[in-house]
Amino acid sequence: MICNAILKIKSDAQVSVLGNDIDTCTITWHDNNPTNITKEQIKIAISELEAEIEQEKQDAINKKATGKQKLLDLGLTEEEVKALIGI
């Protein structure tokens, strides 16, 4: 997640990370961090990425519910819809 956050800030960053905790990990900047990305910026980007992931999960749930309702609106029975979408 840390590398993804850094790449979110600077898509062409050349970096490697050892560890999963931003406060204790070792970040090696292979490009000498020319834009001076800070741990605070990385923390913000991590939060944004986590929010995006949660939103994608919620969007998938919403799409499944919408699709189910559309099938019901077309006249399929609840059992037929369950068989189609695996609920």
N, CA, C and O of each residue as an XYZ file, in Angstrom:
348
protein
N       0.826     -1.191      0.000
C       0.000      0.000      0.000
C       0.873      1.259      0.000
O       0.505      2.273     -0.593
N       2.027      1.188      0.665
C       2.896      2.367      0.752
C       3.431      2.728     -0.635
O       3.428      3.896     -1.025
N       3.889      1.715     -1.375
C       4.385      1.988     -2.732
C       3.275      2.551     -3.607
O       3.500      3.486     -4.375
N       2.077      1.985     -3.495
C       0.952      2.490     -4.285
C       0.644      3.937     -3.925
O       0.322      4.742     -4.799
N       0.742      4.265     -2.659
C       0.498      5.641     -2.223
C       1.547      6.585     -2.809
O       1.223      7.680     -3.270
N       2.794      6.153     -2.784
C       3.860      6.990     -3.358
C       3.629      7.176     -4.848
O       3.787      8.279     -5.371
N       3.253      6.100     -5.533
C       2.999      6.197     -6.969
C       1.759      7.029     -7.270
O       1.652      7.611     -8.349
N       0.832      7.089     -6.338
C      -0.338      7.959     -6.495
C       0.113      9.424     -6.465
O      -0.423     10.263     -7.189
N       1.088      9.711     -5.634
C       1.610     11.074     -5.518
C       2.477     11.418     -6.729
O       2.348     12.493     -7.313
N       3.360     10.491     -7.095
C       4.285     10.712     -8.223
C       4.394      9.409     -9.001
O       5.109      8.492     -8.597
N       3.689      9.335    -10.107
C       3.533      8.072    -10.840
C       4.843      7.490    -11.367
O       4.910      6.293    -11.648
N       5.870      8.300    -11.504
C       7.138      7.774    -12.014
C       8.208      7.671    -10.925
O       9.399      7.577    -11.222
N       7.773      7.689     -9.661
C       8.730      7.565     -8.557
C       9.445      6.219     -8.642
O       8.849      5.199     -8.989
N      10.716      6.242     -8.321
C      11.516      5.023     -8.289
C      11.861      4.761     -6.833
O      12.739      5.400     -6.252
N      11.136      3.790     -6.256
C      11.206      3.602     -4.816
C      10.976      2.140     -4.474
O      10.289      1.418     -5.196
N      11.560      1.718     -3.365
C      11.225      0.408     -2.802
C      10.985      0.607     -1.310
O      11.545      1.505     -0.681
N      10.131     -0.260     -0.766
C       9.720     -0.128      0.628
C       9.900     -1.471      1.316
O       9.507     -2.513      0.792
N      10.492     -1.427      2.483
C      10.638     -2.623      3.315
C       9.785     -2.416      4.561
O      10.100     -1.585      5.413
N       8.700     -3.184      4.653
C       7.775     -3.062      5.774
C       6.428     -2.559      5.313
O       6.281     -2.049      4.203
N       5.434     -2.711      6.196
C       4.071     -2.331      5.854
C       3.537     -1.156      6.659
O       2.442     -0.667      6.380
N       4.274     -0.701      7.633
C       3.841      0.401      8.493
C       4.631      1.646      8.109
O       5.859      1.663      8.183
N       3.920      2.674      7.703
C       4.576      3.892      7.232
C       5.477      4.509      8.294
O       6.459      5.172      7.958
N       5.162      4.304      9.558
C       5.970      4.907     10.616
C       7.257      4.144     10.911
O       8.191      4.699     11.488
N       7.307      2.870     10.516
C       8.493      2.066     10.824
C       9.168      1.473      9.596
O      10.220      0.846      9.720
N       8.598      1.655      8.433
C       9.172      1.045      7.231
C      10.439      1.777      6.794
O      10.728      2.891      7.231
N      11.178      1.110      5.921
C      12.353      1.718      5.311
C      12.021      2.009      3.854
O      11.710      1.101      3.083
N      12.090      3.272      3.488
C      11.825      3.688      2.114
C      13.153      4.009      1.459
O      13.920      4.834      1.956
N      13.418      3.358      0.349
C      14.635      3.622     -0.415
C      14.233      4.318     -1.712
O      13.534      3.751     -2.553
N      14.683      5.534     -1.847
C      14.383      6.329     -3.040
C      15.490      6.105     -4.065
O      16.615      6.565     -3.872
N      15.187      5.419     -5.127
C      16.176      5.143     -6.172
C      16.364      6.347     -7.096
O      17.312      6.402     -7.879
N      15.454      7.299     -6.991
C      15.565      8.528     -7.780
C      15.873      9.743     -6.892
O      15.757     10.887     -7.329
N      16.264      9.477     -5.649
C      16.618     10.514     -4.669
C      15.441     11.418     -4.278
O      15.650     12.526     -3.785
N      14.217     10.953     -4.495
C      13.010     11.669     -4.083
C      13.058     13.137     -4.525
O      13.077     14.037     -3.685
N      13.078     13.379     -5.834
C      13.266     14.744     -6.334
C      12.158     15.720     -5.954
O      12.379     16.931     -5.957
N      10.976     15.216     -5.627
C       9.880     16.116     -5.247
C       9.689     16.175     -3.737
O       8.722     16.762     -3.250
N      10.615     15.564     -2.996
C      10.594     15.596     -1.528
C       9.260     15.139     -0.928
O       8.661     15.833     -0.106
N       8.818     13.972     -1.351
C       7.593     13.393     -0.803
C       7.835     13.059      0.663
O       8.828     12.421      1.013
N       6.922     13.496      1.506
C       7.061     13.282      2.953
C       6.190     12.117      3.418
O       5.289     11.676      2.704
N       6.470     11.629      4.619
C       5.644     10.567      5.196
C       4.209     11.049      5.404
O       3.266     10.270      5.265
N       4.045     12.319      5.732
C       2.691     12.866      5.906
C       1.916     12.810      4.593
O       0.734     12.464      4.583
N       2.572     13.148      3.491
C       1.920     13.067      2.186
C       1.551     11.619      1.866
O       0.480     11.344      1.325
N       2.453     10.703      2.207
C       2.197      9.284      1.960
C       1.014      8.808      2.805
O       0.168      8.060      2.316
N       0.950      9.232      4.061
C      -0.170      8.859      4.930
C      -1.499      9.334      4.341
O      -2.488      8.602      4.355
N      -1.513     10.552      3.828
C      -2.729     11.090      3.211
C      -3.101     10.248      1.985
O      -4.269      9.908      1.795
N      -2.114      9.919      1.164
C      -2.375      9.119     -0.034
C      -2.873      7.721      0.339
O      -3.742      7.174     -0.339
N      -2.329      7.141      1.409
C      -2.799      5.833      1.879
C      -4.276      5.929      2.270
O      -5.073      5.064      1.908
N      -4.633      6.967      2.998
C      -6.033      7.163      3.387
C      -6.932      7.297      2.162
O      -8.031      6.742      2.124
N      -6.463      8.027      1.174
C      -7.240      8.198     -0.058
C      -7.407      6.864     -0.778
O      -8.497      6.547     -1.254
N      -6.327      6.077     -0.859
C      -6.412      4.773     -1.507
C      -7.355      3.847     -0.764
O      -8.133      3.127     -1.390
N      -7.301      3.853      0.552
C      -8.208      3.020      1.349
C      -9.656      3.427      1.118
O     -10.537      2.572      1.025
N      -9.902      4.724      1.025
C     -11.257      5.211      0.762
C     -11.721      4.791     -0.627
O     -12.882      4.424     -0.810
N     -10.821      4.843     -1.603
C     -11.165      4.420     -2.961
C     -11.509      2.936     -2.995
O     -12.450      2.529     -3.677
N     -10.750      2.130     -2.264
C     -11.011      0.690     -2.206
C     -12.378      0.419     -1.583
O     -13.145     -0.402     -2.086
N     -12.676      1.110     -0.487
C     -13.984      0.949      0.165
C     -15.111      1.394     -0.758
O     -16.169      0.766     -0.800
N     -14.886      2.471     -1.494
C     -15.910      2.956     -2.431
C     -16.134      1.939     -3.547
O     -17.272      1.707     -3.954
N     -15.060      1.333     -4.043
C     -15.193      0.308     -5.084
C     -15.993     -0.885     -4.568
O     -16.815     -1.442     -5.296
N     -15.757     -1.280     -3.317
C     -16.519     -2.380     -2.717
C     -17.998     -2.018     -2.630
O     -18.868     -2.822     -2.964
N     -18.267     -0.796     -2.175
C     -19.662     -0.364     -2.051
C     -20.319     -0.256     -3.421
O     -21.485     -0.618     -3.579
N     -19.584      0.238     -4.411
C     -20.115      0.332     -5.768
C     -20.495     -1.045     -6.299
O     -21.526     -1.193     -6.955
N     -19.669     -2.059     -6.020
C     -19.963     -3.421     -6.466
C     -21.240     -3.937     -5.802
O     -22.063     -4.580     -6.453
N     -21.404     -3.658     -4.518
C     -22.622     -4.062     -3.803
C     -23.843     -3.372     -4.412
O     -24.878     -3.997     -4.639
N     -23.701     -2.074     -4.671
C     -24.812     -1.314     -5.244
C     -25.174     -1.809     -6.640
O     -26.356     -1.904     -6.972
N     -24.178     -2.124     -7.455
C     -24.434     -2.612     -8.806
C     -25.139     -3.958     -8.776
O     -26.020     -4.222     -9.593
N     -24.754     -4.803     -7.841
C     -25.398     -6.104     -7.717
C     -26.861     -5.921     -7.332
O     -27.738     -6.588     -7.881
N     -27.123     -5.025     -6.394
C     -28.504     -4.768     -5.970
C     -29.324     -4.170     -7.111
O     -30.476     -4.552     -7.317
N     -28.734     -3.240     -7.844
C     -29.424     -2.618     -8.972
C     -29.713     -3.647    -10.060
O     -30.809     -3.683    -10.619
N     -28.719     -4.479    -10.354
C     -28.907     -5.522    -11.363
C     -29.999     -6.498    -10.959
O     -30.817     -6.910    -11.781
N     -30.001     -6.862     -9.686
C     -31.024     -7.770     -9.174
C     -32.401     -7.149     -9.354
O     -33.330     -7.809     -9.817
N     -32.529     -5.886     -8.988
C     -33.819     -5.219     -9.109
C     -34.268     -5.134    -10.561
O     -35.451     -5.308    -10.851
N     -33.350     -4.873    -11.467
C     -33.700     -4.802    -12.891
C     -34.216     -6.144    -13.393
O     -35.167     -6.200    -14.174
N     -33.579     -7.233    -12.938
C     -34.056     -8.559    -13.328
C     -35.450     -8.833    -12.768
O     -36.301     -9.408    -13.447
N     -35.671     -8.420    -11.537
C     -37.007     -8.574    -10.948
C     -38.034     -7.737    -11.712
O     -39.162     -8.177    -11.939
N     -37.635     -6.534    -12.103
C     -38.527     -5.657    -12.866
C     -38.876     -6.245    -14.231
O     -39.938     -5.959    -14.785
N     -37.982     -7.064    -14.765
C     -38.242     -7.724    -16.056
C     -39.193     -8.909    -15.916
O     -39.657     -9.469    -16.909
N     -39.473     -9.277    -14.680
C     -40.433    -10.344    -14.463
C     -39.844    -11.648    -13.972
O     -40.579    -12.620    -13.800
N     -38.547    -11.703    -13.741
C     -37.966    -12.921    -13.198
C     -38.393    -13.082    -11.749
O     -38.645    -12.103    -11.047
N     -38.470    -14.318    -11.317
C     -38.804    -14.561     -9.916
C     -37.552    -14.394     -9.064
O     -36.431    -14.378     -9.572
N     -37.765    -14.272     -7.770
C     -36.650    -14.157     -6.829
C     -35.722    -15.362     -6.943
O     -34.501    -15.218     -6.883
N     -36.297    -16.541     -7.106
C     -35.496    -17.765     -7.224
C     -34.659    -17.758     -8.504
O     -33.499    -18.170     -8.492
N     -35.244    -17.293     -9.599
C     -34.504    -17.215    -10.862
C     -33.348    -16.221    -10.743
O     -32.244    -16.484    -11.219
N     -33.605    -15.105    -10.118
C     -32.555    -14.100     -9.948
C     -31.442    -14.657     -9.074
O     -30.262    -14.474     -9.374
N     -31.811    -15.333     -8.001
C     -30.802    -15.914     -7.120
C     -29.955    -16.941     -7.881
O     -28.742    -17.017     -7.684
N     -30.588    -17.717     -8.736
C     -29.846    -18.707     -9.517
C     -28.887    -18.030    -10.494
O     -27.790    -18.532    -10.742
N     -29.295    -16.912    -11.036
C     -28.452    -16.206    -12.014
C     -27.266    -15.496    -11.374
O     -26.151    -15.535    -11.895
N     -27.517    -14.847    -10.239
C     -26.436    -14.043     -9.664
C     -25.775    -14.691     -8.455
O     -24.876    -14.110     -7.845
N     -26.217    -15.882     -8.115
C     -25.525    -16.643     -7.080
C     -25.694    -16.137     -5.670
O     -24.749    -16.148     -4.881
N     -26.887    -15.695     -5.348
C     -27.127    -15.254     -3.974
C     -27.665    -16.423     -3.176
O     -27.940    -16.282     -1.985
